[in-house]
Amino acid sequence: MDFEHIPHAAPVPSATRDEALANPGFGTLFTDHMVEIDYDADKGGWFTARVCPRQPISLDPAAAVLHYAQEIFEGMKAYRQEDGGIALFRPEANARRFNQSADRMAMPHLPEELFLESIRRLLSVDKDWFPTVEGGSLYLRPFMFASEAFLGVRPAKQYKYLLIASPAGNYFKSGAPAVKIWVSRDYVRAAPGGTGAAKTGGNYAASLVPQAEAIEMGCDQVVFLDAAERKWVEELGGMNLFFVFDDGSVVTPPLSGTILPGITRDSLIQLLREEGLEVREEPYSIDQWRDDANSGRLLETMACGTAAVVTPVGTVAGRDGEFTIGSGGPGQLTSKLREKLVGIQRGRMDDTYGWVTRLS
Ligand SMILES: *Cc1c(COP(=O)(O)O)cnc(C)c1O
């Protein structure tokens, strides 16, 4: 598909941009351009693609996404390499997952090659938007939504795919401090047969009240239990979990349809197995978690995802009290895996898996 290029007539002046890039924060600073691709079932599918100035989009008030939430997204990062080049981490996995999410939400596939091409195009025009701070990256947000003006309930016939980019600082200022998480008892994130395995905005909307409860209880993040028995630990609002035991084995909840299949999760499973550790994808209950933390059998718990990479969980709090994992600080394996993954992403360590895609 041909991309039309419409350069920004008044891009952010370089002095202003460079100042912003020294302290980008997360999610509020954006690059000059975006990618926009339109879909219409009656026009045979995806029909126009352009790289254009980032600007507000106009939508009909009856656009289906505003009423029935037919929307999916991805979250990934582009990394400046040691030698000045740019690289992506397993972008084809994001392209594939985007279409798996599309399947669940009754949306059309975006050809994987078009997804990847949109990223290459945006990065080629906005390559001067990489943060200058240590640990910074360019966060990429591809997303698709139903734009058809129609209030009936059925899959829409018109969609928009957009890609925006946001320079991001180090999620944590120095290293990765251990987080305190809150066990939600009144709310669940996903039910069997629901949309938990799809990266769709509605899952996040449903997590906001429990996440606010977690903050109110003095915690950083909420952890969800399964919807059926309220017993099995699933994941955080946007991160998968791993449990590290004193016999050298590691457990992570299985992908049973209610958990988002994280690409960081998949990468960690591979790295752990390469280390010679046994990784079991099996259910782990909240009671067992408490007992194992108290007995000392559980050494570490880590949360993982693109935004914060690998983060130690130090304390777990709930209605019936709290427990501490290990010393309550970052564990050895958590720190080691974090360094390894960040090293591969930034080109400081050998990429023996073929995970890194160089763009320049
Ligand atoms: C995106 C996401 C993750 C992490 O996935 P990564 O591919 O590792 O970034 C985990 N849980 C939820 C609910 C998510 O939306």
The ligand as an ORCA input file, in Angstrom:
! r2SCAN-3c Opt
* xyz 0 1
  C      -0.015     -5.127     27.491
  C      -0.377     -5.898     28.714
  C       0.545     -6.729     29.380
  C       2.017     -6.811     29.012
  O       2.254     -7.195     27.703
  P       3.674     -6.912     27.037
  O       3.544     -7.432     25.656
  O       4.680     -7.643     27.831
  O       3.897     -5.435     27.108
  C       0.100     -7.474     30.457
  N      -1.188     -7.398     30.885
  C      -2.083     -6.594     30.279
  C      -3.469     -6.554     30.800
  C      -1.712     -5.823     29.177
  O      -2.616     -5.031     28.597
*
